[in-house]
Amino acid sequence: MRHNTFQSVAHQSWVRSEMDVSRTWTPYCGSAPQPVDLMARWNSDPFLLSVFVLALVLLIWRQSSIKRPVSLVVAYAFTALLFLSPLCALASALFSVRVLHHIALTAVILPLTVLSLEKAKISLSAFSVFAAPLHAVAFWSWHFPAGYEFAMTTDLNYWFMQATLAATAAFLWHCVRVAPRPLAIMILLFTTLQMGFLGALLTFAPSPLYAPHIFTTDAWGLSSLEDQQLAGAIMWVVGSGIY
């Protein structure tokens, strides 16, 4: 029943988007690139570049107080790869790359960042029981077709999506770190299951659900449905595997 509800509502969202032929998607990093121009699509957003420069200065300045500087450097490098390299533009073409971005952000960059810092003086372990459901709500909301379409309409919406995914992931990994071991295991188990379930829904969906990618995948040798199935497999296998 839950599977059918997801498919029905998602398909209705896609149909509405297809009927509105004048609608233009404006994903961050621009329109979907073609293979021939991908390597020229580095992100030169001056604000984002300033943030990365400031973060690098802070990293160098505070390196003596960082518990595991290597972890933070790796997290910084992964973040730059996701948001500054042509991978950012490629996510405008392929939903599977967008999912890979989200997995890298929430299951690689954030745990490395949390691990690199000293444990907070004020522990949030009392709220750990909410960590996994809160992150699941954020993850499902932004991968539900209507939520995803909302994120693809303005840069502000895009960064709101990234911020909520990052914040809930940071909270989850902090709780895994400070919670009693049985509770930490339950947090990871719940996240594994919800990630796998969402991935399975996308993998076995009989039709494409994401209107922004209906016409952006052909140049990359994939139909929109195949791209969606690949995204589901990444979420199901890679995402669940990490947790």
N, C-alpha and C positions, 0 to 999 in steps of 0.2 A: 504493500500500500504506500509506504513512504517513498519507494523508488518511483512508483507511478505518479505520485503527487509532484515530485521533483521534476520528472520528465514533462508532465503536463504544463506546469506553470512556466518552466523554462522554455518550452516550445512556443507557448503563447507570447512570451516576451520577445522571442526571436521573430515570430510572425509580425508583431507590431513594428519591430525595427525594420523589417524588410518592406513593409507597406509604406513606411515613411522614407521614400527614396531620396528626399532632399536632405536627410540627416547626414551630417559629416562628423566622423570620429576624429578627435584631435588628441591622440595619445602623446604623453610626454616622450620626448626624443623624436617626435615628428612622425610623418607618414611611413607606411611600410616600405622598407628598402628593397631594391632588386639585388640579386646576387652580385652583379657587376659593380655596384656602387657601395656595397656594405662597408668595405674597409675605409671608406672616406667619411663614414657616419660617426665620427667621434663626437661626444657631447661637449659642446663649448659653452654651456650655460654659465655666465659669469658669476651668478649667485652661488651655484653649486660648487664651482671651482674655488670660490672664496671660502666656502665652508670646508672643503677638503684641505686647503692651505692652512686655515686656522686650526683644524684638527691635527694636522701634522706638526704645527708649531707647539701645540699643547702636548702632543705625544712626546716630542723631544724634550720639552721643558720639564715635564712631570715624570720622565722615565724612571727616575730613582724611586718614586713612590708607587710604581706599578708592580704588582705582585708577580705577574707573568708577562713581561713585555713582548716576548715572541708571539704569544697568543693574540695580543692586541695588534701587533704589526700585521699578522696574517689576516685578522679580521678587517683591518684597514685596507689591505691589498685586495681582498675579495670584494669589499664595498666599492672600491674604485673600479674594479673590473665590471661590476654589475651596472653601475650608473654612469661611468665616463666612457667606457669602451663601446665599440659597435654592438655589443650584446644588448645594450639599452635599445638601440634602434631595431634590432632583430626581434625583440619582444613585441614590437608593433606589428610585425608580420606574422609571427607564430605564437599561438597561445601556449604551446608546449614550452617555448623559451620563457614566456611570462611565468609559467608555473615553476620552471627551474629557478628563475629569479627569486620567487617567493620562498621556495624550499631553501635556497642558499642563504637568504636573509634570516629566516626564522630558525633554521636548524643547523646552520654553520656559523654565520657571522655573530649572531646574538649569544649562543653559548660560549664561543671563544671570547667575546667581550666580557661577559659575566665572569668567566673563569679567570680573566686577567686582572680583575679588580679585587680589592679587599672586600671581605664580607661587610655588608652594611651594619652600622652600629645599631640601627633600629631594624630588627628582624621582622619580616612579613610572613613568617612561618605560620602564624595563626590564621592567615588568609589563604594558605596553600591549597585548601580544598576547592577554592574557586579558580585556581590557575588554569587547569585544563579546560573546563567548560568555557571560561572567558576567551581563551585563545581559539577554541573550536568555533565559537560564535563569530569571532572576527574572520577566521579563515573561511568558514562556509559563506558568510555574508558577501565577501569580496569575490568568491568564486561562483556564487549564484549569478546567473546571467544578468539579472537586473542590476545587481550591485557592481558587477564587472563593467557593464555598459556605463553606469554612472561614473566610474573611475576613469573611463576613457573619454570623457567629455571636456574636462578642463584640467590644467596642471594642478590647480588647488585640490581637486577631487583625487587626482593621482597621488599627491603627497599625503593626503588624508588617509588613503588606503595604506600606503607604506608606513605611515606613523602608527596606525592602529595595529597593523601586523607586527611591527617591531616592538611596540610597547607591551602588547600581550605576550609576545615571545620572550621578552626580557623578564617579565614577571614570572612566566612559567619556569624558565631556566634558573632564576633566582630561587624559586620555591623548591625545585629539584635539588638545588645545592644545600639549602638550609633545613628542609623538612626531614622528619624521621624517615629512615630508609624505606619502611613499608609504604608510607604515603608517597614518597618520591617515585617508587616503582609503580604505584597506581596511577600517578600523574602521567608517566611515560606510557603506560599500557593504554590508558584512555586515549591519549593523543595518537598512539599507533593505530588504534582501532578506528577512530573517527577519520584519520587521514586515509587509511586503507579503504574505508567505506566510500568516502567521497571520490577517491581515485577509481574505484570499481564502477561507480555510477557513470563517470565520464567515459571510462573505457568501453562500457557496454551500451552506451546510449545509441539508439538506432539512427539518430539524425544530429546534425550540428546544432549547438545550442548558443554559440557566441557570435552574435551579429557582427561585431567589429572585425572578425577574422573570416567572414564568409568569402571575401574576394582578395585576401592577402596571402594565401598559402600556395597558390598554384605555381608561382614562380620558383618555389622551393621544392617542387616535386611532390607536394602533398595536397590532398583534398582537405577541406576544412574539417571533415569528419575524421580523417586519418590523423590530422594534427591534434584534434581533441582527444582521440584515443591514445596518442603518444603522451599527451599531457597527463591523462589519467594514469597511464602506466608509470610515469615518473613519480607522480604523487603516491601511488599505491606501493611501488617497489622501493624507490629511492627514499622518498619521504618517510614512509613507515619504517623502512630499514634503519634509518638514522636514529629514530626514536627508540 
